[in-house]
Amino acid sequence: MTTFDLAMTDELLSTTRAVRKRLDLDRPVEQSVIRDCIDLSQQAPTGSNKQGWRWVVVTDVAKRQALADLYRQGADSYLGEAKQAAEKRGAAQDARVFDSAMYLAERFQDAPVHVIPCIEAGHIPADAPRRAWIGLGGSIFPAIWSFQLALRSRGLGSCLTTLHLAREAEASALLGIPENMVQIALLPVAYTKGTDFKPAKRPPIDDIIHWDHWDA
Ligand SMILES: Cc1cc2nc3c(=O)[nH]c(=O)nc-3n(C[C@H](O)[C@H](O)[C@H](O)COP(=O)(O)O)c2cc1C
């Protein structure tokens, strides 16, 4: 029987954060570590075992700059307004997230590696039922999270972002991504400054579980 070191496993699961300000933008990242983490991510589940994932890994400086510009076009008005709204309603954790997100938006091009997970979606018509889109996202997000966990266990960090998707077509043109592939996210990846991340505050567990019936 395989036994896991529960303390280590639970720490990995509870401290893998969206890392922005603590990405080490000056330290190079080896291609091999990205390969290993993507390799591990392929053990994630996919609907009908389709495994329709592809990963575009960008290290070229000019392309990172162009992606960062596209990200900012998607992010700019949204992040500033969201931070102000969070401050207004006294949501300190949210305000911190948006402050950190604004920092990332400024420095995005400096992350040594940009990773864009994509999934094949040529078979899904635009008016497909909701379950089809859930199945599509559900067939790549587990792999993305596995990739992020694998990074964390090796001393790297990342932040799952989606704001560049407002400019998905331009990013596809930049990187030659074919039309049948949907971009799902853009992750800046780097070694982290320190590795002592903490669990985040989340709602009490009994507020989100319904045993046997919604009202229970
Ligand atoms: C679907 C999705 C989209 C996200 N998009 C962005 C984004 O565009 N920019 C960003 O800085 N963070 C983005 N995030 C990261 C969240 O802000 C972050 O996960 C959340 O604040 C919780 O922080 P934690 O992961 O450290 O617990 C996204 C996360 C998810 C799951």
The ligand as a MOL file (V3000), in Angstrom:
LIG
                    3D

  0  0  0     0  0            999 V3000
M  V30 BEGIN CTAB
M  V30 COUNTS 31 33 0 0 0
M  V30 BEGIN ATOM
M  V30 1 C -10.2870 31.0760 -13.2040 0
M  V30 2 C -9.2880 31.9770 -12.4970 0
M  V30 3 C -8.8980 33.1480 -13.1010 0
M  V30 4 C -7.9590 33.9900 -12.4780 0
M  V30 5 N -7.5290 35.1130 -13.1420 0
M  V30 6 C -6.5870 35.8720 -12.5700 0
M  V30 7 C -6.0380 36.9810 -13.3010 0
M  V30 8 O -6.3920 37.2390 -14.4490 0
M  V30 9 N -5.0710 37.7220 -12.6900 0
M  V30 10 C -4.5970 37.4300 -11.4310 0
M  V30 11 O -3.7120 38.1490 -10.9570 0
M  V30 12 N -5.0830 36.3880 -10.7260 0
M  V30 13 C -6.0590 35.5960 -11.2770 0
M  V30 14 N -6.5230 34.4900 -10.5990 0
M  V30 15 C -5.9410 34.1480 -9.2660 0
M  V30 16 C -6.9030 34.4650 -8.1380 0
M  V30 17 O -6.9470 35.8490 -7.9250 0
M  V30 18 C -6.4240 33.7350 -6.8560 0
M  V30 19 O -6.4470 32.3670 -7.0750 0
M  V30 20 C -7.3020 34.0510 -5.6720 0
M  V30 21 O -7.1860 35.4040 -5.3380 0
M  V30 22 C -6.9600 33.2390 -4.4400 0
M  V30 23 O -5.6070 33.3880 -4.0920 0
M  V30 24 P -4.7810 32.0780 -3.7290 0
M  V30 25 O -4.7830 31.2380 -4.9690 0
M  V30 26 O -3.4320 32.5480 -3.3510 0
M  V30 27 O -5.4880 31.4210 -2.6050 0
M  V30 28 C -7.4320 33.6420 -11.2020 0
M  V30 29 C -7.8310 32.4290 -10.6010 0
M  V30 30 C -8.7290 31.6060 -11.2470 0
M  V30 31 C -9.1090 30.2880 -10.5880 0
M  V30 END ATOM
M  V30 BEGIN BOND
M  V30 1 1 1 2
M  V30 2 1 2 3
M  V30 3 2 2 30
M  V30 4 2 3 4
M  V30 5 1 4 5
M  V30 6 1 4 28
M  V30 7 2 5 6
M  V30 8 1 6 7
M  V30 9 1 6 13
M  V30 10 2 7 8
M  V30 11 1 7 9
M  V30 12 1 9 10
M  V30 13 2 10 11
M  V30 14 1 10 12
M  V30 15 2 12 13
M  V30 16 1 13 14
M  V30 17 1 14 15
M  V30 18 1 14 28
M  V30 19 1 15 16
M  V30 20 1 16 17
M  V30 21 1 16 18
M  V30 22 1 18 19
M  V30 23 1 18 20
M  V30 24 1 20 21
M  V30 25 1 20 22
M  V30 26 1 22 23
M  V30 27 1 23 24
M  V30 28 2 24 25
M  V30 29 1 24 26
M  V30 30 1 24 27
M  V30 31 2 28 29
M  V30 32 1 29 30
M  V30 33 1 30 31
M  V30 END BOND
M  V30 END CTAB
M  END
